[in-house]
Amino acid sequence: MTDAEETARNRLLAMKQELEALSEMSEGARATVELDQQSVGRLSRMDALQGQAMAQASERQRRTDLVRIEAALKRLDDGDYGYCLECGEEIAAKRLEIDPAAALCITCAN
């Protein structure tokens, strides 16, 4: 494994760990909102529902990112990392620096 691949693996694993930690921390925010009208006013319930919806959307994005990271780690293990899944050309090093989970070259991504 090259130094660049080792660096990419370490970054991907750090990103994965951070996303998993964020997911665990936000678990309560995604929980079912209690709609007890005696203890919470209408606006507070609406705020709670909006907060829950935002937390759920963030969780969906985290799960998508985790899938991308897992796929990149698999490509590293298989020796396919750094090559576009569409055209097979090498993905620019700068693109992989910015997004180590990138699966497509810039041309195919457009």
Phi and psi restraints in degrees (range 20) as a CNS / XPLOR table:
assign (resid 1 and name C) (resid 2 and name N)
       (resid 2 and name CA) (resid 2 and name C) 1.0 -76.5 20.0 2
assign (resid 2 and name N) (resid 2 and name CA)
       (resid 2 and name C) (resid 3 and name N) 1.0 166.6 20.0 2
assign (resid 2 and name C) (resid 3 and name N)
       (resid 3 and name CA) (resid 3 and name C) 1.0 -61.1 20.0 2
assign (resid 3 and name N) (resid 3 and name CA)
       (resid 3 and name C) (resid 4 and name N) 1.0 -40.4 20.0 2
assign (resid 3 and name C) (resid 4 and name N)
       (resid 4 and name CA) (resid 4 and name C) 1.0 -62.5 20.0 2
assign (resid 4 and name N) (resid 4 and name CA)
       (resid 4 and name C) (resid 5 and name N) 1.0 -41.2 20.0 2
assign (resid 4 and name C) (resid 5 and name N)
       (resid 5 and name CA) (resid 5 and name C) 1.0 -68.1 20.0 2
assign (resid 5 and name N) (resid 5 and name CA)
       (resid 5 and name C) (resid 6 and name N) 1.0 -38.2 20.0 2
assign (resid 5 and name C) (resid 6 and name N)
       (resid 6 and name CA) (resid 6 and name C) 1.0 -65.5 20.0 2
assign (resid 6 and name N) (resid 6 and name CA)
       (resid 6 and name C) (resid 7 and name N) 1.0 -41.2 20.0 2
assign (resid 6 and name C) (resid 7 and name N)
       (resid 7 and name CA) (resid 7 and name C) 1.0 -62.6 20.0 2
assign (resid 7 and name N) (resid 7 and name CA)
       (resid 7 and name C) (resid 8 and name N) 1.0 -44.2 20.0 2
assign (resid 7 and name C) (resid 8 and name N)
       (resid 8 and name CA) (resid 8 and name C) 1.0 -61.5 20.0 2
assign (resid 8 and name N) (resid 8 and name CA)
       (resid 8 and name C) (resid 9 and name N) 1.0 -44.1 20.0 2
assign (resid 8 and name C) (resid 9 and name N)
       (resid 9 and name CA) (resid 9 and name C) 1.0 -59.6 20.0 2
assign (resid 9 and name N) (resid 9 and name CA)
       (resid 9 and name C) (resid 10 and name N) 1.0 -45.9 20.0 2
assign (resid 9 and name C) (resid 10 and name N)
       (resid 10 and name CA) (resid 10 and name C) 1.0 -63.1 20.0 2
assign (resid 10 and name N) (resid 10 and name CA)
       (resid 10 and name C) (resid 11 and name N) 1.0 -41.7 20.0 2
assign (resid 10 and name C) (resid 11 and name N)
       (resid 11 and name CA) (resid 11 and name C) 1.0 -64.7 20.0 2
assign (resid 11 and name N) (resid 11 and name CA)
       (resid 11 and name C) (resid 12 and name N) 1.0 -43.5 20.0 2
assign (resid 11 and name C) (resid 12 and name N)
       (resid 12 and name CA) (resid 12 and name C) 1.0 -62.4 20.0 2
assign (resid 12 and name N) (resid 12 and name CA)
       (resid 12 and name C) (resid 13 and name N) 1.0 -43.4 20.0 2
assign (resid 12 and name C) (resid 13 and name N)
       (resid 13 and name CA) (resid 13 and name C) 1.0 -65.6 20.0 2
assign (resid 13 and name N) (resid 13 and name CA)
       (resid 13 and name C) (resid 14 and name N) 1.0 -37.6 20.0 2
assign (resid 13 and name C) (resid 14 and name N)
       (resid 14 and name CA) (resid 14 and name C) 1.0 -66.2 20.0 2
assign (resid 14 and name N) (resid 14 and name CA)
       (resid 14 and name C) (resid 15 and name N) 1.0 -42.1 20.0 2
assign (resid 14 and name C) (resid 15 and name N)
       (resid 15 and name CA) (resid 15 and name C) 1.0 -61.8 20.0 2
assign (resid 15 and name N) (resid 15 and name CA)
       (resid 15 and name C) (resid 16 and name N) 1.0 -43.3 20.0 2
assign (resid 15 and name C) (resid 16 and name N)
       (resid 16 and name CA) (resid 16 and name C) 1.0 -61.8 20.0 2
assign (resid 16 and name N) (resid 16 and name CA)
       (resid 16 and name C) (resid 17 and name N) 1.0 -45.3 20.0 2
assign (resid 16 and name C) (resid 17 and name N)
       (resid 17 and name CA) (resid 17 and name C) 1.0 -63.0 20.0 2
assign (resid 17 and name N) (resid 17 and name CA)
       (resid 17 and name C) (resid 18 and name N) 1.0 -41.3 20.0 2
assign (resid 17 and name C) (resid 18 and name N)
       (resid 18 and name CA) (resid 18 and name C) 1.0 -64.7 20.0 2
assign (resid 18 and name N) (resid 18 and name CA)
       (resid 18 and name C) (resid 19 and name N) 1.0 -43.6 20.0 2
assign (resid 18 and name C) (resid 19 and name N)
       (resid 19 and name CA) (resid 19 and name C) 1.0 -64.3 20.0 2
assign (resid 19 and name N) (resid 19 and name CA)
       (resid 19 and name C) (resid 20 and name N) 1.0 -40.5 20.0 2
assign (resid 19 and name C) (resid 20 and name N)
       (resid 20 and name CA) (resid 20 and name C) 1.0 -65.3 20.0 2
assign (resid 20 and name N) (resid 20 and name CA)
       (resid 20 and name C) (resid 21 and name N) 1.0 -38.6 20.0 2
assign (resid 20 and name C) (resid 21 and name N)
       (resid 21 and name CA) (resid 21 and name C) 1.0 -66.5 20.0 2
assign (resid 21 and name N) (resid 21 and name CA)
       (resid 21 and name C) (resid 22 and name N) 1.0 -42.7 20.0 2
assign (resid 21 and name C) (resid 22 and name N)
       (resid 22 and name CA) (resid 22 and name C) 1.0 -62.3 20.0 2
assign (resid 22 and name N) (resid 22 and name CA)
       (resid 22 and name C) (resid 23 and name N) 1.0 -39.9 20.0 2
assign (resid 22 and name C) (resid 23 and name N)
       (resid 23 and name CA) (resid 23 and name C) 1.0 -62.4 20.0 2
assign (resid 23 and name N) (resid 23 and name CA)
       (resid 23 and name C) (resid 24 and name N) 1.0 -42.7 20.0 2
assign (resid 23 and name C) (resid 24 and name N)
       (resid 24 and name CA) (resid 24 and name C) 1.0 -66.2 20.0 2
assign (resid 24 and name N) (resid 24 and name CA)
       (resid 24 and name C) (resid 25 and name N) 1.0 -41.1 20.0 2
assign (resid 24 and name C) (resid 25 and name N)
       (resid 25 and name CA) (resid 25 and name C) 1.0 -67.2 20.0 2
assign (resid 25 and name N) (resid 25 and name CA)
       (resid 25 and name C) (resid 26 and name N) 1.0 -32.0 20.0 2
assign (resid 25 and name C) (resid 26 and name N)
       (resid 26 and name CA) (resid 26 and name C) 1.0 -92.4 20.0 2
assign (resid 26 and name N) (resid 26 and name CA)
       (resid 26 and name C) (resid 27 and name N) 1.0 7.7 20.0 2
assign (resid 26 and name C) (resid 27 and name N)
       (resid 27 and name CA) (resid 27 and name C) 1.0 -57.2 20.0 2
assign (resid 27 and name N) (resid 27 and name CA)
       (resid 27 and name C) (resid 28 and name N) 1.0 -41.6 20.0 2
assign (resid 27 and name C) (resid 28 and name N)
       (resid 28 and name CA) (resid 28 and name C) 1.0 -65.7 20.0 2
assign (resid 28 and name N) (resid 28 and name CA)
       (resid 28 and name C) (resid 29 and name N) 1.0 -35.1 20.0 2
assign (resid 28 and name C) (resid 29 and name N)
       (resid 29 and name CA) (resid 29 and name C) 1.0 -69.4 20.0 2
assign (resid 29 and name N) (resid 29 and name CA)
       (resid 29 and name C) (resid 30 and name N) 1.0 -22.6 20.0 2
assign (resid 29 and name C) (resid 30 and name N)
       (resid 30 and name CA) (resid 30 and name C) 1.0 -90.9 20.0 2
assign (resid 30 and name N) (resid 30 and name CA)
       (resid 30 and name C) (resid 31 and name N) 1.0 -5.2 20.0 2
assign (resid 30 and name C) (resid 31 and name N)
       (resid 31 and name CA) (resid 31 and name C) 1.0 -67.3 20.0 2
assign (resid 31 and name N) (resid 31 and name CA)
       (resid 31 and name C) (resid 32 and name N) 1.0 163.3 20.0 2
assign (resid 31 and name C) (resid 32 and name N)
       (resid 32 and name CA) (resid 32 and name C) 1.0 -60.0 20.0 2
assign (resid 32 and name N) (resid 32 and name CA)
       (resid 32 and name C) (resid 33 and name N) 1.0 134.6 20.0 2
assign (resid 32 and name C) (resid 33 and name N)
       (resid 33 and name CA) (resid 33 and name C) 1.0 -85.1 20.0 2
assign (resid 33 and name N) (resid 33 and name CA)
       (resid 33 and name C) (resid 34 and name N) 1.0 128.4 20.0 2
assign (resid 33 and name C) (resid 34 and name N)
       (resid 34 and name CA) (resid 34 and name C) 1.0 -76.3 20.0 2
assign (resid 34 and name N) (resid 34 and name CA)
       (resid 34 and name C) (resid 35 and name N) 1.0 130.8 20.0 2
assign (resid 34 and name C) (resid 35 and name N)
       (resid 35 and name CA) (resid 35 and name C) 1.0 -110.2 20.0 2
assign (resid 35 and name N) (resid 35 and name CA)
       (resid 35 and name C) (resid 36 and name N) 1.0 49.0 20.0 2
assign (resid 35 and name C) (resid 36 and name N)
       (resid 36 and name CA) (resid 36 and name C) 1.0 -76.6 20.0 2
assign (resid 36 and name N) (resid 36 and name CA)
       (resid 36 and name C) (resid 37 and name N) 1.0 108.8 20.0 2
assign (resid 36 and name C) (resid 37 and name N)
       (resid 37 and name CA) (resid 37 and name C) 1.0 -71.5 20.0 2
assign (resid 37 and name N) (resid 37 and name CA)
       (resid 37 and name C) (resid 38 and name N) 1.0 -16.3 20.0 2
assign (resid 37 and name C) (resid 38 and name N)
       (resid 38 and name CA) (resid 38 and name C) 1.0 -77.0 20.0 2
assign (resid 38 and name N) (resid 38 and name CA)
       (resid 38 and name C) (resid 39 and name N) 1.0 -34.8 20.0 2
assign (resid 38 and name C) (resid 39 and name N)
       (resid 39 and name CA) (resid 39 and name C) 1.0 -101.8 20.0 2
assign (resid 39 and name N) (resid 39 and name CA)
       (resid 39 and name C) (resid 40 and name N) 1.0 -15.6 20.0 2
assign (resid 39 and name C) (resid 40 and name N)
       (resid 40 and name CA) (resid 40 and name C) 1.0 -133.0 20.0 2
assign (resid 40 and name N) (resid 40 and name CA)
       (resid 40 and name C) (resid 41 and name N) 1.0 133.6 20.0 2
assign (resid 40 and name C) (resid 41 and name N)
       (resid 41 and name CA) (resid 41 and name C) 1.0 -74.8 20.0 2
assign (resid 41 and name N) (resid 41 and name CA)
       (resid 41 and name C) (resid 42 and name N) 1.0 169.8 20.0 2
assign (resid 41 and name C) (resid 42 and name N)
       (resid 42 and name CA) (resid 42 and name C) 1.0 -60.4 20.0 2
assign (resid 42 and name N) (resid 42 and name CA)
       (resid 42 and name C) (resid 43 and name N) 1.0 -45.5 20.0 2
assign (resid 42 and name C) (resid 43 and name N)
       (resid 43 and name CA) (resid 43 and name C) 1.0 -66.0 20.0 2
assign (resid 43 and name N) (resid 43 and name CA)
       (resid 43 and name C) (resid 44 and name N) 1.0 -37.3 20.0 2
assign (resid 43 and name C) (resid 44 and name N)
       (resid 44 and name CA) (resid 44 and name C) 1.0 -64.4 20.0 2
assign (resid 44 and name N) (resid 44 and name CA)
       (resid 44 and name C) (resid 45 and name N) 1.0 -39.3 20.0 2
assign (resid 44 and name C) (resid 45 and name N)
       (resid 45 and name CA) (resid 45 and name C) 1.0 -65.0 20.0 2
assign (resid 45 and name N) (resid 45 and name CA)
       (resid 45 and name C) (resid 46 and name N) 1.0 -41.6 20.0 2
assign (resid 45 and name C) (resid 46 and name N)
       (resid 46 and name CA) (resid 46 and name C) 1.0 -64.2 20.0 2
assign (resid 46 and name N) (resid 46 and name CA)
       (resid 46 and name C) (resid 47 and name N) 1.0 -40.5 20.0 2
assign (resid 46 and name C) (resid 47 and name N)
       (resid 47 and name CA) (resid 47 and name C) 1.0 -62.3 20.0 2
assign (resid 47 and name N) (resid 47 and name CA)
       (resid 47 and name C) (resid 48 and name N) 1.0 -42.3 20.0 2
assign (resid 47 and name C) (resid 48 and name N)
       (resid 48 and name CA) (resid 48 and name C) 1.0 -64.5 20.0 2
assign (resid 48 and name N) (resid 48 and name CA)
       (resid 48 and name C) (resid 49 and name N) 1.0 -42.2 20.0 2
assign (resid 48 and name C) (resid 49 and name N)
       (resid 49 and name CA) (resid 49 and name C) 1.0 -66.0 20.0 2
assign (resid 49 and name N) (resid 49 and name CA)
       (resid 49 and name C) (resid 50 and name N) 1.0 -39.7 20.0 2
assign (resid 49 and name C) (resid 50 and name N)
       (resid 50 and name CA) (resid 50 and name C) 1.0 -65.7 20.0 2
assign (resid 50 and name N) (resid 50 and name CA)
       (resid 50 and name C) (resid 51 and name N) 1.0 -42.9 20.0 2
assign (resid 50 and name C) (resid 51 and name N)
       (resid 51 and name CA) (resid 51 and name C) 1.0 -60.6 20.0 2
assign (resid 51 and name N) (resid 51 and name CA)
       (resid 51 and name C) (resid 52 and name N) 1.0 -40.8 20.0 2
assign (resid 51 and name C) (resid 52 and name N)
       (resid 52 and name CA) (resid 52 and name C) 1.0 -63.8 20.0 2
assign (resid 52 and name N) (resid 52 and name CA)
       (resid 52 and name C) (resid 53 and name N) 1.0 -44.1 20.0 2
assign (resid 52 and name C) (resid 53 and name N)
       (resid 53 and name CA) (resid 53 and name C) 1.0 -62.8 20.0 2
assign (resid 53 and name N) (resid 53 and name CA)
       (resid 53 and name C) (resid 54 and name N) 1.0 -40.8 20.0 2
assign (resid 53 and name C) (resid 54 and name N)
       (resid 54 and name CA) (resid 54 and name C) 1.0 -66.5 20.0 2
assign (resid 54 and name N) (resid 54 and name CA)
       (resid 54 and name C) (resid 55 and name N) 1.0 -41.0 20.0 2
assign (resid 54 and name C) (resid 55 and name N)
       (resid 55 and name CA) (resid 55 and name C) 1.0 -64.6 20.0 2
assign (resid 55 and name N) (resid 55 and name CA)
       (resid 55 and name C) (resid 56 and name N) 1.0 -38.4 20.0 2
assign (resid 55 and name C) (resid 56 and name N)
       (resid 56 and name CA) (resid 56 and name C) 1.0 -67.4 20.0 2
assign (resid 56 and name N) (resid 56 and name CA)
       (resid 56 and name C) (resid 57 and name N) 1.0 -39.3 20.0 2
assign (resid 56 and name C) (resid 57 and name N)
       (resid 57 and name CA) (resid 57 and name C) 1.0 -65.1 20.0 2
assign (resid 57 and name N) (resid 57 and name CA)
       (resid 57 and name C) (resid 58 and name N) 1.0 -40.5 20.0 2
assign (resid 57 and name C) (resid 58 and name N)
       (resid 58 and name CA) (resid 58 and name C) 1.0 -63.0 20.0 2
assign (resid 58 and name N) (resid 58 and name CA)
       (resid 58 and name C) (resid 59 and name N) 1.0 -39.5 20.0 2
assign (resid 58 and name C) (resid 59 and name N)
       (resid 59 and name CA) (resid 59 and name C) 1.0 -65.5 20.0 2
assign (resid 59 and name N) (resid 59 and name CA)
       (resid 59 and name C) (resid 60 and name N) 1.0 -40.5 20.0 2
assign (resid 59 and name C) (resid 60 and name N)
       (resid 60 and name CA) (resid 60 and name C) 1.0 -61.1 20.0 2
assign (resid 60 and name N) (resid 60 and name CA)
       (resid 60 and name C) (resid 61 and name N) 1.0 -40.8 20.0 2
assign (resid 60 and name C) (resid 61 and name N)
       (resid 61 and name CA) (resid 61 and name C) 1.0 -65.9 20.0 2
assign (resid 61 and name N) (resid 61 and name CA)
       (resid 61 and name C) (resid 62 and name N) 1.0 -41.2 20.0 2
assign (resid 61 and name C) (resid 62 and name N)
       (resid 62 and name CA) (resid 62 and name C) 1.0 -61.0 20.0 2
assign (resid 62 and name N) (resid 62 and name CA)
       (resid 62 and name C) (resid 63 and name N) 1.0 -42.4 20.0 2
assign (resid 62 and name C) (resid 63 and name N)
       (resid 63 and name CA) (resid 63 and name C) 1.0 -64.1 20.0 2
assign (resid 63 and name N) (resid 63 and name CA)
       (resid 63 and name C) (resid 64 and name N) 1.0 -39.3 20.0 2
assign (resid 63 and name C) (resid 64 and name N)
       (resid 64 and name CA) (resid 64 and name C) 1.0 -62.3 20.0 2
assign (resid 64 and name N) (resid 64 and name CA)
       (resid 64 and name C) (resid 65 and name N) 1.0 -44.3 20.0 2
assign (resid 64 and name C) (resid 65 and name N)
       (resid 65 and name CA) (resid 65 and name C) 1.0 -63.9 20.0 2
assign (resid 65 and name N) (resid 65 and name CA)
       (resid 65 and name C) (resid 66 and name N) 1.0 -39.0 20.0 2
assign (resid 65 and name C) (resid 66 and name N)
       (resid 66 and name CA) (resid 66 and name C) 1.0 -64.3 20.0 2
assign (resid 66 and name N) (resid 66 and name CA)
       (resid 66 and name C) (resid 67 and name N) 1.0 -38.5 20.0 2
assign (resid 66 and name C) (resid 67 and name N)
       (resid 67 and name CA) (resid 67 and name C) 1.0 -63.3 20.0 2
assign (resid 67 and name N) (resid 67 and name CA)
       (resid 67 and name C) (resid 68 and name N) 1.0 -43.2 20.0 2
assign (resid 67 and name C) (resid 68 and name N)
       (resid 68 and name CA) (resid 68 and name C) 1.0 -62.4 20.0 2
assign (resid 68 and name N) (resid 68 and name CA)
       (resid 68 and name C) (resid 69 and name N) 1.0 -41.0 20.0 2
assign (resid 68 and name C) (resid 69 and name N)
       (resid 69 and name CA) (resid 69 and name C) 1.0 -65.8 20.0 2
assign (resid 69 and name N) (resid 69 and name CA)
       (resid 69 and name C) (resid 70 and name N) 1.0 -45.3 20.0 2
assign (resid 69 and name C) (resid 70 and name N)
       (resid 70 and name CA) (resid 70 and name C) 1.0 -59.7 20.0 2
assign (resid 70 and name N) (resid 70 and name CA)
       (resid 70 and name C) (resid 71 and name N) 1.0 -41.5 20.0 2
assign (resid 70 and name C) (resid 71 and name N)
       (resid 71 and name CA) (resid 71 and name C) 1.0 -64.0 20.0 2
assign (resid 71 and name N) (resid 71 and name CA)
       (resid 71 and name C) (resid 72 and name N) 1.0 -40.0 20.0 2
assign (resid 71 and name C) (resid 72 and name N)
       (resid 72 and name CA) (resid 72 and name C) 1.0 -66.4 20.0 2
assign (resid 72 and name N) (resid 72 and name CA)
       (resid 72 and name C) (resid 73 and name N) 1.0 -39.9 20.0 2
assign (resid 72 and name C) (resid 73 and name N)
       (resid 73 and name CA) (resid 73 and name C) 1.0 -64.1 20.0 2
assign (resid 73 and name N) (resid 73 and name CA)
       (resid 73 and name C) (resid 74 and name N) 1.0 -37.9 20.0 2
assign (resid 73 and name C) (resid 74 and name N)
       (resid 74 and name CA) (resid 74 and name C) 1.0 -65.1 20.0 2
assign (resid 74 and name N) (resid 74 and name CA)
       (resid 74 and name C) (resid 75 and name N) 1.0 -41.4 20.0 2
assign (resid 74 and name C) (resid 75 and name N)
       (resid 75 and name CA) (resid 75 and name C) 1.0 -62.6 20.0 2
assign (resid 75 and name N) (resid 75 and name CA)
       (resid 75 and name C) (resid 76 and name N) 1.0 -35.7 20.0 2
assign (resid 75 and name C) (resid 76 and name N)
       (resid 76 and name CA) (resid 76 and name C) 1.0 -63.2 20.0 2
assign (resid 76 and name N) (resid 76 and name CA)
       (resid 76 and name C) (resid 77 and name N) 1.0 -45.8 20.0 2
assign (resid 76 and name C) (resid 77 and name N)
       (resid 77 and name CA) (resid 77 and name C) 1.0 -63.7 20.0 2
assign (resid 77 and name N) (resid 77 and name CA)
       (resid 77 and name C) (resid 78 and name N) 1.0 -35.9 20.0 2
assign (resid 77 and name C) (resid 78 and name N)
       (resid 78 and name CA) (resid 78 and name C) 1.0 -84.7 20.0 2
assign (resid 78 and name N) (resid 78 and name CA)
       (resid 78 and name C) (resid 79 and name N) 1.0 -7.7 20.0 2
assign (resid 78 and name C) (resid 79 and name N)
       (resid 79 and name CA) (resid 79 and name C) 1.0 81.7 20.0 2
assign (resid 79 and name N) (resid 79 and name CA)
       (resid 79 and name C) (resid 80 and name N) 1.0 14.4 20.0 2
assign (resid 79 and name C) (resid 80 and name N)
       (resid 80 and name CA) (resid 80 and name C) 1.0 -103.1 20.0 2
assign (resid 80 and name N) (resid 80 and name CA)
       (resid 80 and name C) (resid 81 and name N) 1.0 3.4 20.0 2
assign (resid 80 and name C) (resid 81 and name N)
       (resid 81 and name CA) (resid 81 and name C) 1.0 -66.8 20.0 2
assign (resid 81 and name N) (resid 81 and name CA)
       (resid 81 and name C) (resid 82 and name N) 1.0 137.5 20.0 2
assign (resid 81 and name C) (resid 82 and name N)
       (resid 82 and name CA) (resid 82 and name C) 1.0 92.9 20.0 2
assign (resid 82 and name N) (resid 82 and name CA)
       (resid 82 and name C) (resid 83 and name N) 1.0 2.8 20.0 2
assign (resid 82 and name C) (resid 83 and name N)
       (resid 83 and name CA) (resid 83 and name C) 1.0 -117.3 20.0 2
assign (resid 83 and name N) (resid 83 and name CA)
       (resid 83 and name C) (resid 84 and name N) 1.0 137.4 20.0 2
assign (resid 83 and name C) (resid 84 and name N)
       (resid 84 and name CA) (resid 84 and name C) 1.0 -63.0 20.0 2
assign (resid 84 and name N) (resid 84 and name CA)
       (resid 84 and name C) (resid 85 and name N) 1.0 133.8 20.0 2
assign (resid 84 and name C) (resid 85 and name N)
       (resid 85 and name CA) (resid 85 and name C) 1.0 -72.1 20.0 2
assign (resid 85 and name N) (resid 85 and name CA)
       (resid 85 and name C) (resid 86 and name N) 1.0 -22.2 20.0 2
assign (resid 85 and name C) (resid 86 and name N)
       (resid 86 and name CA) (resid 86 and name C) 1.0 -85.2 20.0 2
assign (resid 86 and name N) (resid 86 and name CA)
       (resid 86 and name C) (resid 87 and name N) 1.0 -57.7 20.0 2
assign (resid 86 and name C) (resid 87 and name N)
       (resid 87 and name CA) (resid 87 and name C) 1.0 -104.0 20.0 2
assign (resid 87 and name N) (resid 87 and name CA)
       (resid 87 and name C) (resid 88 and name N) 1.0 -13.9 20.0 2
assign (resid 87 and name C) (resid 88 and name N)
       (resid 88 and name CA) (resid 88 and name C) 1.0 83.6 20.0 2
assign (resid 88 and name N) (resid 88 and name CA)
       (resid 88 and name C) (resid 89 and name N) 1.0 -2.1 20.0 2
assign (resid 88 and name C) (resid 89 and name N)
       (resid 89 and name CA) (resid 89 and name C) 1.0 -74.9 20.0 2
assign (resid 89 and name N) (resid 89 and name CA)
       (resid 89 and name C) (resid 90 and name N) 1.0 159.7 20.0 2
assign (resid 89 and name C) (resid 90 and name N)
       (resid 90 and name CA) (resid 90 and name C) 1.0 -69.3 20.0 2
assign (resid 90 and name N) (resid 90 and name CA)
       (resid 90 and name C) (resid 91 and name N) 1.0 137.0 20.0 2
assign (resid 90 and name C) (resid 91 and name N)
       (resid 91 and name CA) (resid 91 and name C) 1.0 -82.1 20.0 2
assign (resid 91 and name N) (resid 91 and name CA)
       (resid 91 and name C) (resid 92 and name N) 1.0 136.1 20.0 2
assign (resid 91 and name C) (resid 92 and name N)
       (resid 92 and name CA) (resid 92 and name C) 1.0 -56.8 20.0 2
assign (resid 92 and name N) (resid 92 and name CA)
       (resid 92 and name C) (resid 93 and name N) 1.0 138.6 20.0 2
assign (resid 92 and name C) (resid 93 and name N)
       (resid 93 and name CA) (resid 93 and name C) 1.0 -58.8 20.0 2
assign (resid 93 and name N) (resid 93 and name CA)
       (resid 93 and name C) (resid 94 and name N) 1.0 -38.4 20.0 2
assign (resid 93 and name C) (resid 94 and name N)
       (resid 94 and name CA) (resid 94 and name C) 1.0 -63.2 20.0 2
assign (resid 94 and name N) (resid 94 and name CA)
       (resid 94 and name C) (resid 95 and name N) 1.0 -38.1 20.0 2
assign (resid 94 and name C) (resid 95 and name N)
       (resid 95 and name CA) (resid 95 and name C) 1.0 -64.0 20.0 2
assign (resid 95 and name N) (resid 95 and name CA)
       (resid 95 and name C) (resid 96 and name N) 1.0 -41.7 20.0 2
assign (resid 95 and name C) (resid 96 and name N)
       (resid 96 and name CA) (resid 96 and name C) 1.0 -71.5 20.0 2
assign (resid 96 and name N) (resid 96 and name CA)
       (resid 96 and name C) (resid 97 and name N) 1.0 -27.7 20.0 2
assign (resid 96 and name C) (resid 97 and name N)
       (resid 97 and name CA) (resid 97 and name C) 1.0 -65.1 20.0 2
assign (resid 97 and name N) (resid 97 and name CA)
       (resid 97 and name C) (resid 98 and name N) 1.0 -42.6 20.0 2
assign (resid 97 and name C) (resid 98 and name N)
       (resid 98 and name CA) (resid 98 and name C) 1.0 -72.1 20.0 2
assign (resid 98 and name N) (resid 98 and name CA)
       (resid 98 and name C) (resid 99 and name N) 1.0 -44.9 20.0 2
assign (resid 98 and name C) (resid 99 and name N)
       (resid 99 and name CA) (resid 99 and name C) 1.0 -134.9 20.0 2
assign (resid 99 and name N) (resid 99 and name CA)
       (resid 99 and name C) (resid 100 and name N) 1.0 92.2 20.0 2
assign (resid 99 and name C) (resid 100 and name N)
       (resid 100 and name CA) (resid 100 and name C) 1.0 -64.4 20.0 2
assign (resid 100 and name N) (resid 100 and name CA)
       (resid 100 and name C) (resid 101 and name N) 1.0 -12.4 20.0 2
assign (resid 100 and name C) (resid 101 and name N)
       (resid 101 and name CA) (resid 101 and name C) 1.0 -94.7 20.0 2
assign (resid 101 and name N) (resid 101 and name CA)
       (resid 101 and name C) (resid 102 and name N) 1.0 4.4 20.0 2
assign (resid 101 and name C) (resid 102 and name N)
       (resid 102 and name CA) (resid 102 and name C) 1.0 -58.9 20.0 2
assign (resid 102 and name N) (resid 102 and name CA)
       (resid 102 and name C) (resid 103 and name N) 1.0 131.4 20.0 2
assign (resid 102 and name C) (resid 103 and name N)
       (resid 103 and name CA) (resid 103 and name C) 1.0 -108.7 20.0 2
assign (resid 103 and name N) (resid 103 and name CA)
       (resid 103 and name C) (resid 104 and name N) 1.0 -10.8 20.0 2
assign (resid 103 and name C) (resid 104 and name N)
       (resid 104 and name CA) (resid 104 and name C) 1.0 -125.7 20.0 2
assign (resid 104 and name N) (resid 104 and name CA)
       (resid 104 and name C) (resid 105 and name N) 1.0 147.0 20.0 2
assign (resid 104 and name C) (resid 105 and name N)
       (resid 105 and name CA) (resid 105 and name C) 1.0 -68.9 20.0 2
assign (resid 105 and name N) (resid 105 and name CA)
       (resid 105 and name C) (resid 106 and name N) 1.0 167.5 20.0 2
assign (resid 105 and name C) (resid 106 and name N)
       (resid 106 and name CA) (resid 106 and name C) 1.0 -63.3 20.0 2
assign (resid 106 and name N) (resid 106 and name CA)
       (resid 106 and name C) (resid 107 and name N) 1.0 -34.9 20.0 2
assign (resid 106 and name C) (resid 107 and name N)
       (resid 107 and name CA) (resid 107 and name C) 1.0 -65.2 20.0 2
assign (resid 107 and name N) (resid 107 and name CA)
       (resid 107 and name C) (resid 108 and name N) 1.0 -47.5 20.0 2
assign (resid 107 and name C) (resid 108 and name N)
       (resid 108 and name CA) (resid 108 and name C) 1.0 -72.3 20.0 2
assign (resid 108 and name N) (resid 108 and name CA)
       (resid 108 and name C) (resid 109 and name N) 1.0 -29.5 20.0 2
assign (resid 108 and name C) (resid 109 and name N)
       (resid 109 and name CA) (resid 109 and name C) 1.0 -68.1 20.0 2
assign (resid 109 and name N) (resid 109 and name CA)
       (resid 109 and name C) (resid 110 and name N) 1.0 -28.5 20.0 2
